[in-house]
Amino acid sequence: MSAFEVLWRYRQAFLAGMLTTAELLVISAITSTIAAIALEWLCGAAGQSFRRKLDGLAFGIAAIPALVLLFWFHYPAQAIIGVAVEPFWTALFTLTLLNTLAVYRIVADALRDLPQQFVSTGLVCGLSEWQVARFIKAPLVVRAALPRWIDQQVVILQTSVFASLISVEETFRVAQRINSRVYEPVTIYTAVAILFLLTAGTAMYGARQLRRKYYRDFSER
Amino acid sequence: MYILREVERTYGACVVIRDAACSIPTDRLVVVMGPSGSGKSTLLRLLGFLEAPVRGVVSLLLNGDEFDSRRRARPWPRVTCVFQQQFLWPHLTLRENLMLPLRAGGHEEPEARVAHAIELFGMAEFISRYPNEVSGGQAQRVALARAFVLRPEVVLIDEPHSGLDLEQQSVLNDHFLALREKGTGLIVVTHSIEFARRYAEGFVLVEGGVVTVSSPQAFGDLDSDYVRRVVRHSGWDLGRRGSGDE
């Protein structure tokens, strides 16, 4: 059986797996981006001390492998607080936590690199702070952060395969189950690679369109 | 009229403006001169209310209204700034750079004002481009036009001539004159002796963080190494300008 035959024969199962992967990715991307912006706003309001603590936390979390975090949230954390959460939600929480802290760093870096004079110029031209944020800061930060944000979402897509290890029925888990039935690892994992290539390719294409629409090369010509 | 009372501005341990106590008129073209790194741009940012002094007060009396560095109210855009690097917003076209402050501020007839500025500053050829697609001189004109369309009462301008060739400098000076004719006060930081000689109606000397205000006639008599160097190297007797001894 070829990889494409495997994909066709088990299309229902793979489709369900891909939908779960897509759910993890999309919900995580949206939630993390909103949370990261809120964190950055909170840092601006609460001051440097809060930012230093958050930077420390972000570094600490980034240093721990995603798999370890996933297992920790799935087994010991739930045992300690005495709750049983569905694996999907545990995986989503872990991915969102990792994604939030990474996106927060991306947003914070883009804001830090924004020349303050663009803001000062807006203010002396009579724009309010809200108008400066809306018409100057936000468009420039989005353009600066977009390439790194796209890369980060691809990393989250790749990290989502770890969710299979706590029994989330995403693409990789589906492939494992099919392989345990037919035992054709080369064909099946090639099929999974094709699926990820298609998913990442679609995401990259969408991202490229976004980049084309919003990104501008600001270097002098 | 700006009134500075015992103004001090520091960055860490470095004192950039030291005990400045003077009045700077806002109804004429005042040239701010001084050696590089003497605190001219910092003074401009203090006058623009973009920075607050660590000690003392900067006040501005503007046609009956009073602004004060200790209070929250700011005189923008009645007082506006054009920085050394023009800081045109890079994600907007030059036309949008002119339109944004007008639209955001709810000014009347923004299109007509921008069209007038485009004609006055000769920008029709490149107004649809982005800031990174035009020369330094063109960007400087747009930055000045962005201030001009707001019809400010005072414009603070930091080293407008740097990086411009002689023709572009001349065009820029014509625009300054046009602004003066409309009654706009200009405070210009510059190293251009020629500009100072031709256009200055008042002088501010910043040297070693010390701020001294002077008339064009008295500038050459100031007890300053910098002024002596300017006088010696330019061959221009600043002290006797307009005194009838030339």
HADDOCK unambig.tbl for C-alpha pairs under 7 A between the chains (distance, minus, plus):
assign (segid A and resid 117 and name CA) (segid B and resid 87 and name CA) 6.52 0.50 0.50
assign (segid A and resid 118 and name CA) (segid B and resid 87 and name CA) 5.74 0.50 0.50
assign (segid A and resid 118 and name CA) (segid B and resid 89 and name CA) 6.46 0.50 0.50
assign (segid A and resid 121 and name CA) (segid B and resid 87 and name CA) 6.99 0.50 0.50
assign (segid A and resid 124 and name CA) (segid B and resid 76 and name CA) 4.98 0.50 0.50
assign (segid A and resid 124 and name CA) (segid B and resid 77 and name CA) 5.45 0.50 0.50
assign (segid A and resid 124 and name CA) (segid B and resid 80 and name CA) 4.96 0.50 0.50
assign (segid A and resid 124 and name CA) (segid B and resid 81 and name CA) 6.27 0.50 0.50
assign (segid A and resid 125 and name CA) (segid B and resid 76 and name CA) 6.36 0.50 0.50
assign (segid A and resid 125 and name CA) (segid B and resid 77 and name CA) 5.00 0.50 0.50
assign (segid A and resid 125 and name CA) (segid B and resid 80 and name CA) 6.12 0.50 0.50
assign (segid A and resid 125 and name CA) (segid B and resid 101 and name CA) 5.83 0.50 0.50
assign (segid A and resid 126 and name CA) (segid B and resid 76 and name CA) 5.08 0.50 0.50
assign (segid A and resid 126 and name CA) (segid B and resid 77 and name CA) 4.55 0.50 0.50
assign (segid A and resid 126 and name CA) (segid B and resid 101 and name CA) 6.52 0.50 0.50
assign (segid A and resid 126 and name CA) (segid B and resid 105 and name CA) 6.47 0.50 0.50
assign (segid A and resid 127 and name CA) (segid B and resid 101 and name CA) 6.27 0.50 0.50
assign (segid A and resid 127 and name CA) (segid B and resid 104 and name CA) 6.22 0.50 0.50
assign (segid A and resid 127 and name CA) (segid B and resid 105 and name CA) 6.49 0.50 0.50
assign (segid A and resid 140 and name CA) (segid B and resid 91 and name CA) 6.85 0.50 0.50
assign (segid A and resid 216 and name CA) (segid B and resid 91 and name CA) 6.97 0.50 0.50
assign (segid A and resid 218 and name CA) (segid B and resid 90 and name CA) 6.28 0.50 0.50
assign (segid A and resid 218 and name CA) (segid B and resid 132 and name CA) 6.11 0.50 0.50
assign (segid A and resid 219 and name CA) (segid B and resid 132 and name CA) 6.23 0.50 0.50
assign (segid A and resid 220 and name CA) (segid B and resid 132 and name CA) 4.47 0.50 0.50
assign (segid A and resid 220 and name CA) (segid B and resid 133 and name CA) 6.40 0.50 0.50
assign (segid A and resid 221 and name CA) (segid B and resid 132 and name CA) 6.03 0.50 0.50
assign (segid A and resid 221 and name CA) (segid B and resid 133 and name CA) 5.50 0.50 0.50
